[in-house]
Amino acid sequence: MTDLTKLTLAEARDGLAKGDYTSVELTEAHLKSMDAHRNLNAYITETPEKAIEMAKASDAKRAKGEAGKMEGLPIAVKDLFCTEGVQTTAASHILEGFKPEYESTVTSKLFDNGAVMLGKANLDEFAMGSSNTSSYYGNVINPWKDKTGKDLVPGGSSGGSAAAVAANMALAATGTDTGGSIRQPASYCGIVGMKPTYGRCSRWGIVAFASSLDQAGPMTKTVRDAAIMLGSMAGHDAKDSTSAPMAVPDFEAALSGDIRGMKIGIPKEYRVDGMPEEISKLWDEGVAMLRDAGAEVVDVTLPHTKYALGTYYIVAPAEASSNLARYDGLRYGQRVMDEGDSLDDMYMKSRAAGFGKEVQRRIMIGTYVLSAGYYDAYYNKALKVRRRIYEDFATAFGTVDAILAPTAPSAAFAIGENEGDPVKMYLNDVFTVPASLAGLPGLSLPTGLSSEGLPLGLQLIGKPFDEETVLRVGGVLESAANFTAKPAGQEG
Amino acid sequence: MSSLDKETVRRIAHLSRINVSEEGLSELAGDLTRILDFVEELQEVDVEGCEPLTSVADLTLPLRKDEVTDGNIQQKVLSNAPMTDAGCFVVPKVVE
């Protein structure tokens, strides 16, 4: 029998429908792969018993002719989604042992559609990071190796999700993206990752980081898989007032393979100083592929691009400082308290012990920029620049259907690199943050290899709620790039 | 514009309700200053007449009926609390 872990989501779906194998067989194959790759630390909590139970229920459902869109397909769930009765940590010590009494809307939808959960994937603590090195539960290791063979980061924050898919420890995974947390790890691990439009998926039950930016999305092996999975995650939810009351299109049907006459914008401001030659080349090759497919490629300008990171590193920490105020050692999570301590002492000790360094830094920056005397100079100013960035995109989309740019300024780097200087780490998100600030859909897909043999991704950015165009162009780019490289041990 | 001193960091740490050691304050002063220096470039952007963008969701927030939609889940509410007693969360003494 073929190795079931090497199937795409679409192939597995079709194989299950034909009766080539059962969900239990598919799930067992993935559990075995999880055993074999435990050194990558992609999962914080594995749920093998629950997985088998869900797979059995799914096979029974299929036998009754009631197969859903994700029926029987085993996936990893980023440990930022609350899962009923299953520990949900956000990769933080402060939530260690937390077992939600409810299920997030996105995971509810996936499970209602038949998906099987293999476990909870590792991430940067509270999704704050670009390397998955801030998790309390340890670093995730990228299944790809460069020529030296040293351990590389998978990117972040959805690093466990990306590594799990790349190493065939899940057919697909959920991710969340606040400033690039789906797209950047997808690029580093050679997989597809899509951040939908803000409001496309409900945020209810996802541990909040920056509420005006957070958005769930699929991390998959192919563009088609992303379309399938997004269709199952998306949709209006009365429990999230920012979720859009719009019908969910048939995303898979958007993959027509025809982009003739479409206009693709190339933002000149993304050609930043010091951009590595191989990233420039990758981008140029992508342009040529889309042109060959019949698209018209035009230059566009997004003049405020250089201010996006600065804006993000005010807005996101400000929202985080407010969202993370809920971790008070009282209602859930860790409590640290000594005899005779006041309420304040308890708050301060619990939060000092429960939050890691980067989370503490961001809470404090956020608190500072929101504090009396600095609110206008920092926070309000950032919100105004955010509007400028939003307007830049709106103007560009007056003439183009989608925008093509690199996903990240480099391939995956070694664990430990870029540590020690928070700002240096932030620069990994330079190409993903602008679309996040503007709430736009973005898709990263692997299109080439670096000189070190590591995957590099290109990113397509679309108009609000036009994921269909992004997926259509992505499908064409995917076929043209024909990226078939796999990490060592996953070939074939 | 902003080089944060130790006293300012102490104040921010308190506002954030995070205990920070003396040496931690110095390290944070450096880190936070570096982040603030980095975001300083926003000051050069002309935002004359520009309204702050608080949400990209171009939606009118819907109203719902003001009614009770759940309840009787005391056990669920308390199930993850570090300390409970008689169906309540336990907090340190706040009134002398």
Interface residues (C-beta under 8 A of the other chain):
Chain A: G97 F98 K99 P100 E101 Y198 G199 S212 A238 S241 T242 A244 P245 H304 K306 Y307 L309 G310 T311 Y313 I314 S321 A325 D328 G329 L330 R331 Y332 G333 Q334 R335 M337 D341 S342 L343 D344 D345 M346 Y347 M348 K349 R351 A352 F355 Q360 R361 I363 M364 I365 T367 Y368 S371 A377 Y378 N380 K381 A382 L383 K384 V385 R386 R387 R388 Y390 D421 P422 V423 Y426 L437 A438 G439 P464
Chain B: L4 V9 I12 A13 H14 L15 S16 R17 I18 N19 V20 L28 D31 L32 R34 I35 L36 F38 V39 E40 E41 L42 Q43 V45 V47 C50 E51 P52 L53 T54 S55 V56 A57 D58 L59 L61 P62 R64 I73 K76 V77 S79 N80 A81 P82 M83 F89 V91 P92 V94
